[in-house]
Amino acid sequence: MMETKTKIVHAAIVQYHRWYLFYERDFENKQRLENQLEILADDITMKSAAGEMQGKTNYPERLKVYTGWKNAHHIQNIEVNKLENGAINLEADIVYQNLKSDGSNDSYPLHYSTFLKEIPGELLPVFTEINIKPTGEIKDPTFEDAYPENRMLSLMHYWLLNMEQLDGNVAPFKELLTDDFKLNFSTNSEPIVSIEQLEQWLNGTPKQLKESNHFPENFTVKVIAENKYDVNVDFVWKGMSKEGQKLTATTTHHWIVKDNPNDRFAKIKEATIIQKVPLTPLK
């Protein structure tokens, strides 16, 4: 098996969280449906206990069965691998929960076996195949909303995916920041408060690097108001300078995030980044 780059892992995980997010809020909303269709290949195949579906055009019809349901998807583990044929394979185990309008409450573990393909010129791949298998049953479940966690993780992985491009391109970040954003980077004495300043930063330090890989740890999310979240996470970073020197560092991130569930991604209002383990050369 070839080594899978973190950029591919982030990109696949972004789409995987987005797949669930759609079901966890108003899935009759037209904009949200458009966002969902964007992550599916035209010739997608889906297999589950509910049957088989082929082709993206048949997807909206499939949603009618869920009318009036509340859904939650609690991800237990994810593994992403790039295959020799160029496809991306994402395997995951989740605990699925639903609450129906009649008050009945179901929960069961599911295994997802999915395949995605990369699109030339696009950062995010699309699903070509989604296979869902039940792996058991859970007695007397308590419904717990999974949207805050899935929503913040999709944002986090997309942020990292863009940070790892090392191309100085600020455009994708505009979608991930509120108009009045403030980024307190550990490498900057003054906060970054404009897209121009962020572009300047992206064309500074990151441009000295040949490789950049982030490994998130200790992720937590807290709901602080409706559609407002508090995120804490550590990023273990491993990279390489253009001169070939391998480096590592760990930063702690604290984000305040505002969300409009109809947008593709939530937006960072404020980020404070503190160095936890200073930049260290690796042998």
C-alpha contacts under 8 A as a table, 3 or more apart, distances in Angstrom:
res1	aa1	res2	aa2	distance
1	M	81	N	8.00
1	M	83	L	7.08
1	M	84	E	7.52
2	M	81	N	7.93
2	M	82	K	6.94
2	M	83	L	7.11
2	M	84	E	7.18
3	E	81	N	7.66
3	E	82	K	7.54
4	T	8	I	6.74
4	T	9	V	7.09
4	T	80	V	7.56
4	T	81	N	5.63
4	T	82	K	5.54
5	K	8	I	5.49
5	K	9	V	6.58
6	T	9	V	4.85
6	T	10	H	6.03
6	T	213	N	5.84
6	T	214	H	7.06
7	K	10	H	5.23
7	K	11	A	6.15
7	K	160	L	7.98
7	K	161	L	5.42
7	K	164	E	6.70
7	K	213	N	7.56
8	I	11	A	5.13
8	I	12	A	6.17
8	I	82	K	7.67
8	I	88	I	7.98
9	V	12	A	5.37
9	V	13	I	6.14
9	V	80	V	5.76
9	V	81	N	7.55
10	H	13	I	5.20
10	H	14	V	6.09
10	H	157	H	5.01
10	H	158	Y	6.62
10	H	160	L	7.09
10	H	161	L	5.72
11	A	14	V	5.22
11	A	15	Q	6.63
11	A	123	L	7.02
11	A	124	L	5.40
11	A	125	P	6.77
11	A	157	H	7.04
11	A	158	Y	6.72
11	A	161	L	6.44
12	A	15	Q	5.38
12	A	16	Y	6.23
12	A	80	V	7.36
12	A	88	I	7.61
12	A	90	L	7.20
12	A	116	L	7.42
12	A	124	L	7.24
12	A	125	P	6.63
13	I	16	Y	4.86
13	I	17	H	6.21
13	I	154	S	7.10
13	I	157	H	6.96
14	V	17	H	5.51
14	V	18	R	6.29
14	V	124	L	7.98
14	V	153	L	7.40
14	V	154	S	4.54
14	V	155	L	7.31
14	V	157	H	5.76
14	V	158	Y	6.02
15	Q	18	R	4.95
15	Q	19	W	6.15
15	Q	39	I	6.47
15	Q	124	L	7.35
15	Q	125	P	7.52
15	Q	126	V	7.47
15	Q	154	S	7.36
16	Y	19	W	5.16
16	Y	20	Y	6.91
17	H	20	Y	5.39
17	H	21	L	6.16
17	H	150	N	5.42
17	H	151	R	7.03
17	H	153	L	7.13
17	H	154	S	5.55
18	R	21	L	4.92
18	R	22	F	6.43
18	R	36	Q	7.34
18	R	150	N	7.54
18	R	151	R	7.42
18	R	154	S	6.50
19	W	22	F	5.92
19	W	23	Y	7.64
19	W	36	Q	6.68
19	W	39	I	7.61
20	Y	23	Y	5.57
20	Y	24	E	6.53
20	Y	72	A	7.83
20	Y	73	H	6.54
20	Y	150	N	7.50
21	L	24	E	5.01
21	L	25	R	6.81
21	L	147	Y	6.10
21	L	150	N	6.49
21	L	151	R	6.55
22	F	25	R	6.12
22	F	26	D	7.36
22	F	27	F	5.86
22	F	32	R	6.69
22	F	33	L	7.46
22	F	36	Q	6.55
23	Y	26	D	7.16
23	Y	27	F	5.77
23	Y	70	K	7.84
23	Y	71	N	6.09
23	Y	72	A	7.77
24	E	27	F	7.68
24	E	70	K	6.59
24	E	71	N	5.17
24	E	72	A	5.93
24	E	145	D	7.85
24	E	146	A	7.42
24	E	147	Y	5.82
25	R	70	K	7.75
25	R	147	Y	7.62
25	R	261	P	7.44
26	D	29	N	5.77
26	D	32	R	7.75
27	F	30	K	7.95
27	F	32	R	6.51
27	F	33	L	6.49
28	E	32	R	7.70
28	E	33	L	7.12
29	N	32	R	5.37
29	N	33	L	6.27
29	N	262	N	7.76
30	K	33	L	5.10
30	K	34	E	6.29
31	Q	34	E	5.07
31	Q	35	N	6.31
31	Q	262	N	6.11
31	Q	263	D	7.78
32	R	35	N	5.03
32	R	36	Q	6.26
32	R	261	P	7.86
32	R	262	N	5.32
32	R	263	D	7.35
32	R	264	R	7.85
33	L	36	Q	4.98
33	L	37	L	6.16
33	L	60	P	7.96
34	E	37	L	5.13
34	E	38	E	6.26
35	N	38	E	5.23
35	N	39	I	7.16
35	N	263	D	7.90
35	N	264	R	6.17
36	Q	39	I	5.64
36	Q	40	L	7.23
37	L	40	L	5.40
37	L	56	K	7.16
38	E	41	A	7.85
38	E	126	V	7.64
39	I	125	P	7.32
39	I	126	V	4.83
39	I	127	F	6.26
40	L	44	I	6.32
40	L	56	K	6.71
40	L	126	V	5.08
40	L	127	F	4.82
40	L	128	T	6.62
41	A	44	I	5.11
41	A	55	G	7.95
41	A	56	K	6.78
41	A	126	V	5.49
41	A	127	F	5.60
41	A	128	T	5.29
42	D	55	G	5.70
42	D	56	K	4.97
42	D	57	T	7.54
42	D	128	T	7.99
43	D	54	Q	6.53
43	D	55	G	4.42
43	D	56	K	6.18
43	D	128	T	6.66
44	I	54	Q	5.86
44	I	55	G	5.06
44	I	56	K	5.94
44	I	127	F	6.60
44	I	128	T	4.41
44	I	129	E	5.49
44	I	130	I	7.82
45	T	52	E	7.30
45	T	53	M	5.67
45	T	54	Q	4.52
45	T	55	G	6.33
45	T	128	T	6.36
45	T	129	E	4.88
45	T	130	I	6.44
46	M	52	E	5.59
46	M	53	M	5.08
46	M	54	Q	6.49
46	M	129	E	5.83
46	M	130	I	4.77
46	M	131	N	5.77
46	M	132	I	7.98
47	K	50	A	7.67
47	K	51	G	5.89
47	K	52	E	4.46
47	K	53	M	6.53
47	K	130	I	6.42
47	K	131	N	4.78
47	K	132	I	6.15
48	S	51	G	5.35
48	S	52	E	6.43
48	S	131	N	6.06
48	S	132	I	4.78
48	S	133	K	6.18
49	A	132	I	7.44
49	A	133	K	6.99
49	A	134	P	7.77
53	M	58	N	7.05
53	M	59	Y	7.55
54	Q	58	N	6.96
55	G	58	N	5.87
55	G	59	Y	7.30
56	K	59	Y	5.29
57	T	60	P	7.09
58	N	61	E	5.75
58	N	62	R	6.86
59	Y	62	R	5.23
59	Y	63	L	7.03
60	P	63	L	5.45
60	P	64	K	7.59
61	E	64	K	5.99
62	R	65	V	6.66
63	L	66	Y	5.66
63	L	67	T	7.30
64	K	67	T	5.56
66	Y	69	W	5.41
68	G	100	K	6.32
68	G	101	S	5.49
69	W	98	N	6.47
69	W	99	L	5.65
69	W	100	K	4.58
69	W	101	S	6.13
70	K	98	N	5.44
70	K	99	L	5.01
70	K	100	K	6.44
71	N	96	Y	7.48
71	N	97	Q	5.76
71	N	98	N	4.52
71	N	99	L	6.61
71	N	145	D	7.75
72	A	96	Y	5.83
72	A	97	Q	5.04
72	A	98	N	6.32
72	A	143	F	7.65
72	A	144	E	6.88
72	A	145	D	5.68
72	A	146	A	5.08
72	A	147	Y	7.03
73	H	94	I	6.33
73	H	95	V	5.87
73	H	96	Y	4.69
73	H	97	Q	6.46
73	H	146	A	5.86
74	H	94	I	5.36
74	H	95	V	5.03
74	H	96	Y	6.36
74	H	146	A	6.02
75	I	78	I	7.58
75	I	92	A	7.34
75	I	93	D	6.22
75	I	94	I	4.29
75	I	95	V	6.46
76	Q	92	A	7.35
76	Q	93	D	5.48
76	Q	94	I	5.17
76	Q	95	V	7.24
77	N	92	A	5.49
77	N	93	D	5.57
77	N	94	I	7.25
78	I	90	L	6.94
78	I	91	E	5.83
78	I	92	A	4.40
78	I	93	D	6.88
79	E	90	L	5.68
79	E	91	E	5.30
79	E	92	A	6.36
80	V	88	I	7.02
80	V	89	N	5.70
80	V	90	L	4.50
80	V	91	E	6.58
81	N	88	I	5.80
81	N	89	N	5.26
81	N	90	L	6.59
82	K	86	G	6.36
82	K	87	A	5.98
82	K	88	I	4.48
82	K	89	N	6.21
83	L	86	G	5.39
83	L	87	A	5.41
83	L	88	I	5.96
83	L	89	N	6.91
84	E	87	A	7.43
86	G	117	K	7.49
87	A	115	F	6.62
87	A	116	L	5.96
87	A	117	K	5.23
87	A	118	E	7.42
88	I	115	F	5.53
88	I	116	L	5.02
88	I	117	K	6.15
88	I	118	E	7.92
89	N	113	S	7.49
89	N	114	T	5.85
89	N	115	F	4.63
89	N	116	L	6.51
90	L	112	Y	7.90
90	L	113	S	6.26
90	L	114	T	5.19
90	L	115	F	6.17
90	L	116	L	7.82
91	E	111	H	7.46
91	E	112	Y	5.64
91	E	113	S	4.71
91	E	114	T	6.19
92	A	111	H	5.84
92	A	112	Y	5.12
92	A	113	S	6.72
93	D	109	P	7.10
93	D	110	L	5.81
93	D	111	H	4.58
93	D	112	Y	6.19
94	I	109	P	5.65
94	I	110	L	5.41
94	I	111	H	6.49
94	I	112	Y	7.81
95	V	107	S	6.90
95	V	108	Y	5.71
95	V	109	P	4.33
95	V	110	L	6.20
96	Y	107	S	5.49
96	Y	108	Y	5.49
96	Y	109	P	6.01
96	Y	110	L	6.81
97	Q	105	N	7.40
97	Q	106	D	5.70
97	Q	107	S	4.29
97	Q	108	Y	6.76
97	Q	141	P	7.89
97	Q	143	F	6.30
97	Q	144	E	7.83
98	N	105	N	5.79
98	N	106	D	5.39
98	N	107	S	6.47
98	N	143	F	7.03
99	L	103	G	6.31
99	L	104	S	5.93
99	L	105	N	4.65
99	L	106	D	6.70
99	L	143	F	6.92
100	K	103	G	5.40
100	K	104	S	5.42
100	K	105	N	6.45
101	S	104	S	7.39
105	N	141	P	7.00
105	N	142	T	7.83
105	N	143	F	7.32
106	D	138	I	7.87
106	D	141	P	6.77
107	S	137	E	6.68
107	S	138	I	5.55
107	S	139	K	7.59
107	S	141	P	6.06
108	Y	134	P	6.92
108	Y	135	T	7.46
108	Y	136	G	5.99
108	Y	137	E	4.51
108	Y	138	I	5.27
109	P	134	P	5.98
109	P	135	T	5.48
109	P	136	G	5.67
109	P	137	E	6.40
109	P	138	I	7.47
110	L	132	I	6.56
110	L	133	K	5.48
110	L	134	P	4.36
110	L	135	T	5.36
110	L	136	G	7.56
111	H	132	I	5.79
111	H	133	K	5.22
111	H	134	P	6.33
111	H	135	T	6.59
112	Y	130	I	7.00
112	Y	131	N	5.71
112	Y	132	I	4.77
112	Y	133	K	6.62
113	S	130	I	6.12
113	S	131	N	5.07
113	S	132	I	6.54
114	T	127	F	7.17
114	T	128	T	7.72
114	T	129	E	5.38
114	T	130	I	4.47
114	T	131	N	6.02
115	F	127	F	5.83
115	F	128	T	5.67
115	F	129	E	5.07
115	F	130	I	6.68
116	L	125	P	5.98
116	L	126	V	5.19
116	L	127	F	4.21
116	L	128	T	5.28
116	L	129	E	6.96
117	K	125	P	5.28
117	K	126	V	5.55
117	K	127	F	6.56
117	K	128	T	6.71
118	E	122	E	7.51
118	E	123	L	7.94
118	E	124	L	6.86
118	E	125	P	4.30
118	E	126	V	6.66
119	I	122	E	5.38
119	I	123	L	7.61
119	I	124	L	7.25
119	I	125	P	5.84
119	I	126	V	7.51
122	E	125	P	7.37
127	F	130	I	7.07
138	I	141	P	6.38
145	D	148	P	7.38
146	A	149	E	5.71
146	A	150	N	6.26
147	Y	150	N	5.17
147	Y	151	R	5.68
148	P	151	R	5.21
148	P	152	M	6.11
148	P	221	V	7.02
148	P	222	K	7.82
148	P	223	V	7.23
148	P	229	Y	7.62
149	E	152	M	5.33
149	E	153	L	6.06
149	E	220	T	7.88
149	E	221	V	6.21
150	N	153	L	5.16
150	N	154	S	6.16
151	R	154	S	5.35
151	R	155	L	6.49
151	R	265	F	7.58
151	R	266	A	7.14
152	M	155	L	5.10
152	M	156	M	6.06
152	M	221	V	7.40
152	M	231	V	7.50
152	M	266	A	7.31
153	L	156	M	4.90
153	L	157	H	6.08
154	S	157	H	5.45
154	S	158	Y	6.18
154	S	265	F	7.42
155	L	158	Y	5.18
155	L	159	W	6.05
155	L	176	L	7.48
155	L	265	F	5.97
155	L	266	A	6.34
155	L	267	K	7.79
156	M	159	W	5.11
156	M	160	L	6.27
157	H	160	L	5.06
157	H	161	L	6.00
158	Y	161	L	4.93
158	Y	162	N	6.26
159	W	162	N	5.30
159	W	163	M	6.19
159	W	173	F	7.48
159	W	176	L	7.49
160	L	163	M	4.87
160	L	164	E	6.08
160	L	214	H	6.90
161	L	164	E	5.30
161	L	165	Q	6.75
162	N	165	Q	5.41
162	N	166	L	7.98
162	N	172	P	7.11
162	N	173	F	7.50
163	M	166	L	6.50
164	E	211	E	7.59
164	E	212	S	5.32
164	E	213	N	6.55
164	E	214	H	7.98
165	Q	168	G	7.85
166	L	169	N	7.96
166	L	202	L	7.43
166	L	206	P	5.56
166	L	207	K	5.79
166	L	209	L	7.23
166	L	210	K	7.89
166	L	211	E	7.94
166	L	212	S	7.74
167	D	202	L	7.77
167	D	203	N	7.51
167	D	207	K	6.97
168	G	199	E	6.50
168	G	202	L	4.81
168	G	203	N	4.68
168	G	206	P	7.73
168	G	207	K	7.05
169	N	172	P	7.32
169	N	199	E	6.99
169	N	202	L	7.30
170	V	173	F	5.55
170	V	174	K	7.10
170	V	195	I	7.23
170	V	198	L	7.04
170	V	199	E	5.27
170	V	202	L	7.27
171	A	174	K	5.69
171	A	175	E	7.97
172	P	175	E	6.03
172	P	176	L	7.43
173	F	176	L	5.09
173	F	177	L	6.55
174	K	177	L	5.64
174	K	195	I	7.34
175	E	265	F	7.22
175	E	267	K	7.05
176	L	265	F	6.59
176	L	266	A	6.46
176	L	267	K	4.47
176	L	268	I	6.02
177	L	181	F	5.98
177	L	267	K	4.60
177	L	268	I	4.72
177	L	269	K	6.15
178	T	181	F	5.18
178	T	258	K	7.59
178	T	267	K	5.51
178	T	268	I	6.00
178	T	269	K	5.27
179	D	269	K	8.00
180	D	193	V	7.17
180	D	269	K	6.72
181	F	193	V	5.79
181	F	194	S	7.51
181	F	268	I	6.78
181	F	269	K	4.54
181	F	270	E	5.61
182	K	191	P	6.24
182	K	192	I	5.73
182	K	193	V	4.77
182	K	194	S	7.97
182	K	269	K	6.36
182	K	270	E	4.79
182	K	271	A	6.48
183	L	191	P	5.40
183	L	192	I	4.97
183	L	193	V	6.51
183	L	270	E	5.73
183	L	271	A	4.81
183	L	272	T	6.19
184	N	188	N	7.22
184	N	190	E	7.21
184	N	191	P	4.63
184	N	192	I	6.51
184	N	270	E	7.77
184	N	271	A	5.91
184	N	272	T	4.64
184	N	273	I	6.04
185	F	188	N	5.35
185	F	189	S	7.83
185	F	191	P	6.75
185	F	192	I	7.67
185	F	271	A	7.79
185	F	272	T	6.31
185	F	273	I	5.17
185	F	274	I	7.36
186	S	189	S	7.52
186	S	272	T	7.88
186	S	273	I	5.48
186	S	274	I	5.40
186	S	275	Q	6.33
188	N	191	P	6.78
192	I	197	Q	5.85
192	I	198	L	6.23
193	V	197	Q	6.91
193	V	198	L	7.75
194	S	197	Q	5.26
194	S	198	L	6.37
195	I	198	L	5.02
195	I	199	E	6.09
196	E	199	E	5.07
196	E	200	Q	6.26
197	Q	200	Q	5.02
197	Q	201	W	6.28
198	L	201	W	4.99
198	L	202	L	6.12
199	E	202	L	5.05
199	E	203	N	6.23
200	Q	203	N	5.21
200	Q	204	G	6.36
201	W	204	G	5.04
201	W	205	T	6.86
201	W	206	P	7.88
202	L	205	T	6.86
202	L	206	P	5.87
202	L	207	K	7.10
203	N	206	P	6.50
203	N	207	K	5.57
204	G	207	K	5.60
204	G	208	Q	7.18
205	T	208	Q	5.49
205	T	209	L	7.43
206	P	209	L	5.49
207	K	210	K	7.82
208	Q	241	S	6.07
208	Q	242	K	6.00
209	L	212	S	7.03
209	L	239	G	7.24
209	L	240	M	5.85
209	L	241	S	4.29
209	L	242	K	5.18
210	K	239	G	7.44
210	K	240	M	5.47
210	K	241	S	5.27
210	K	242	K	4.77
210	K	244	G	7.65
211	E	239	G	4.94
211	E	240	M	4.97
211	E	241	S	6.98
212	S	237	W	7.20
212	S	238	K	6.15
212	S	239	G	4.38
212	S	240	M	6.79
213	N	237	W	5.66
213	N	238	K	5.21
213	N	239	G	5.90
214	H	235	F	5.85
214	H	236	V	5.72
214	H	237	W	4.62
214	H	238	K	6.55
215	F	235	F	5.51
215	F	236	V	5.01
215	F	237	W	6.31
216	P	219	F	7.09
216	P	233	V	6.67
216	P	234	D	5.72
216	P	235	F	4.57
216	P	236	V	6.26
217	E	233	V	6.10
217	E	234	D	5.10
217	E	235	F	6.21
217	E	236	V	7.32
218	N	232	N	7.56
218	N	233	V	5.39
218	N	234	D	5.99
219	F	231	V	7.37
219	F	232	N	5.74
219	F	233	V	4.33
219	F	234	D	6.98
220	T	231	V	5.80
220	T	232	N	5.32
220	T	233	V	6.48
221	V	229	Y	6.71
221	V	230	D	5.64
221	V	231	V	4.59
221	V	232	N	6.56
222	K	229	Y	5.67
222	K	230	D	5.05
222	K	231	V	6.54
223	V	226	E	7.30
223	V	227	N	7.66
223	V	228	K	6.19
223	V	229	Y	4.69
223	V	230	D	6.37
224	I	228	K	5.66
224	I	229	Y	5.38
224	I	230	D	6.47
225	A	228	K	5.00
225	A	229	Y	7.03
227	N	258	K	5.88
227	N	259	D	4.92
227	N	260	N	6.76
227	N	261	P	7.88
228	K	256	I	7.31
228	K	257	V	5.69
228	K	258	K	4.66
228	K	259	D	6.16
229	Y	256	I	5.82
229	Y	257	V	5.06
229	Y	258	K	6.51
230	D	254	H	7.35
230	D	255	W	5.87
230	D	256	I	4.88
230	D	257	V	6.38
231	V	253	H	7.80
231	V	254	H	5.71
231	V	255	W	5.00
231	V	256	I	6.45
231	V	257	V	7.49
232	N	252	T	7.39
232	N	253	H	5.65
232	N	254	H	4.68
232	N	255	W	6.49
233	V	252	T	5.91
233	V	253	H	5.30
233	V	254	H	6.79
234	D	250	T	6.80
234	D	251	T	5.63
234	D	252	T	4.36
234	D	253	H	5.99
235	F	250	T	5.55
235	F	251	T	5.35
235	F	252	T	6.42
235	F	253	H	7.58
236	V	248	T	7.47
236	V	249	A	6.15
236	V	250	T	4.43
236	V	251	T	6.72
237	W	248	T	5.44
237	W	249	A	5.22
237	W	250	T	5.76
237	W	251	T	7.86
238	K	246	K	7.43
238	K	247	L	5.77
238	K	248	T	4.46
238	K	249	A	6.76
239	G	246	K	5.79
239	G	247	L	5.23
239	G	248	T	6.31
240	M	243	E	7.81
240	M	244	G	5.76
240	M	245	Q	5.35
240	M	246	K	4.33
240	M	247	L	5.74
241	S	244	G	5.24
241	S	245	Q	5.20
241	S	246	K	6.56
241	S	247	L	7.53
242	K	245	Q	7.45
245	Q	281	P	6.97
245	Q	282	L	7.47
246	K	281	P	5.89
246	K	282	L	5.22
246	K	283	K	7.16
247	L	279	L	6.67
247	L	280	T	5.59
247	L	281	P	4.43
247	L	282	L	5.33
248	T	278	P	7.98
248	T	279	L	5.63
248	T	280	T	5.33
248	T	281	P	6.43
248	T	282	L	6.87
249	A	275	Q	7.79
249	A	276	K	7.70
249	A	277	V	5.30
249	A	278	P	5.30
249	A	279	L	4.52
249	A	280	T	6.25
250	T	275	Q	6.26
250	T	276	K	5.31
250	T	277	V	4.72
250	T	278	P	6.75
250	T	279	L	7.73
251	T	273	I	6.43
251	T	274	I	5.55
251	T	275	Q	4.47
251	T	276	K	5.03
251	T	277	V	6.73
252	T	273	I	5.65
252	T	274	I	5.19
252	T	275	Q	6.28
252	T	276	K	6.13
253	H	271	A	6.80
253	H	272	T	5.81
253	H	273	I	4.65
253	H	274	I	6.61
254	H	271	A	5.63
254	H	272	T	5.19
254	H	273	I	6.49
255	W	268	I	6.59
255	W	269	K	7.43
255	W	270	E	5.61
255	W	271	A	4.40
255	W	272	T	6.50
256	I	268	I	6.05
256	I	269	K	5.55
256	I	270	E	5.14
256	I	271	A	6.51
257	V	266	A	6.78
257	V	267	K	5.55
257	V	268	I	4.43
257	V	269	K	5.41
257	V	270	E	7.11
258	K	266	A	6.05
258	K	267	K	5.35
258	K	268	I	6.34
258	K	269	K	6.48
259	D	263	D	7.90
259	D	265	F	7.59
259	D	266	A	4.44
259	D	267	K	6.09
260	N	263	D	5.66
260	N	265	F	7.97
260	N	266	A	6.36
261	P	264	R	7.75
261	P	265	F	7.79
261	P	266	A	7.33
263	D	266	A	6.87
268	I	271	A	6.93
275	Q	278	P	6.08
